[in-house]
Amino acid sequence: MTTDSYSVAMTKECDRVLRGHLLRRDRQEDLCFALWNLSRGSSRTTALISKVIFPREGERSVHGNVSFNPGYFERALSEANAADAGLALLHSHPDGRGWQNMSRDDINAECGNAGRVFGATKLPFVGLTMAGDGSWSGRFWMRTAPRTYERMDCGLVRVVGDVFGLHYYDGLLPAPKSTKAQIRTVASWGKKRQADLARLRVGIVGAGSVGGLIGEALARTGFEDVKVIDFDHIEEHNLDRLVYAERSNVGNLKATTLADRLQSVATGSNFHCEPVSVAVYEEEGFRKALDCDILLSCVDRPWGRHVLNLIAYAHLIPVIDGGIAVQTKSNGELRRADWRAHTCAPGQACMACLGQYSTGLVQTEREGLLDDPKYIEGLPAGHPLKARENVFAFSMSCASFQMMQLLNYALAPLGLAGPRPQMYHFVGGFLEKAEQIECEPDCAFREIVAKGDNCRYYVVGTRPSTKFEIKENDRLADHNPSPFRRFIKWLSRLLT
């Protein structure tokens, strides 16, 4: 398992249950085991806590420094093996605050059992410590040689639900210093919150009109680690809505062009934007998305949204989604224009249940039919796939809605839960009353929360060729023609 960094994630409900068990009223230490599922990104490995295994009577001893007996460990290890999951040991430091170091007893309990855990599960033993203020610390015990296990600290433990809990390890992810360019921004919510925002790994999926505006907002706000995931190229008809593109950029990759723009306007002292010029439903794009702490969905096709929906629930990476819908009359006049933004995370409605995409059209896109003009022409009038919705002014508002959802969710002003779905109607000029919406009882995404790579949903695939790529392939074929094509060209020149 090769990786550059490690993290742990759990749902808000899991955090609540563990807090109730580990933080005892008598202020003694306590412990429990839990199962975790693997979420393997391109450069980060995450343990997703999926099930708590509470101790039974007599299975652990609370005596100041808590300890567990062999029977409890064997029971937990057996459950992990049966579930094809990893095993984690969680314990508390009730007098601690913030990120916690490990005592000799802590190290012996975890490192001393890492070999047995790896032998049974083929996964590292994961350790978690909860401080008295509810802060989490996490680590992996990685096998580096026979009977040798090395501690790999996690840079972040995140708690995901209607709130977004961020527990950083400053030793790996030090709080960035604010710059003079950020004075007004920091004054709005303080240095601590700004440091939390700046350290988030944010992914923008789709570098169109909305994605470009969101990228500009992230860079200027002080976020320092951004990925842009988009396979497409800039075409002339995009210039009415891409805030970062000029005529000289036509033909360039959107992800690279946007990344260059953000690099030039960022206010953070260590800003880095990585362009990922593939689709999020391709293996590389999917794994790059799993390296992020939060994702902004700026795509309008069903396959991309389907993948992001799965990531939000199976991999516990919140997705801030938005969309624009425009309808015109038969004479071309505007009938309606609406846009919405919402946060997808466990405990909140997914994109499919909100009607943001049709699961039935995912396979249609995988087969390339959404790029087939004949198929699109055959759709009935008013079908969403026939819409041309990326009007710059509408995109500005939609991007703003998504950015506000992100800030509200990550900052949690006054300790309030994250925002509910928002819908704005341009015709009539009103914002619908926000209501709490949950997934349908039979929603499949409710069943795969924190399952990660074990969710058994295979959503990645090969991207159908676009117009641009077909032309590019033809050009390359002309440059490196086959022997038969070379013979035809030679014969044509001879005859003329």
Secondary structure, DSSP 8 states (H G I E B T S, - for coil): ---SEEEEEEEHHHHHHHHHHHS-TT----EEEEEEEEEE-SSEEEEEEEEEE---TTSEE-SSS-EE-HHHHHHHHHHHHHTT-EEEEEEEETT--SS----HHHHHHHHHHHHHHHHHHSS-EEEEEEETTS-EEEEEEEEEETTEEEEEE-SEEEEESSSEEEEE-TTTS------GGGHHHHHHH-HHHHHHHHH-EEEEE--SHHHHHHHHHHHHHT--EEEEE---B--GGGTTT-TT--GGGTTSBHHHHHHHHHHHH--STT-EEEEE-S-TTSHHHHHHHTT-SEEEE---SHHHHHHHHHHHHHS---EEEEEEEEEE-TTS-EEEEEEEEEEE-TTS--TTTTTSS-GGGHHHHHTTGGG-HHHHHTS-TT-GGG-----HHHHHHHHHHHHHHHHHHHH-GGG------EEEETTTTEE---------TT-GGGGGTT-GGGS-----------HHHHHHHHHHHHHS--HHHHHHHHHHHHH-
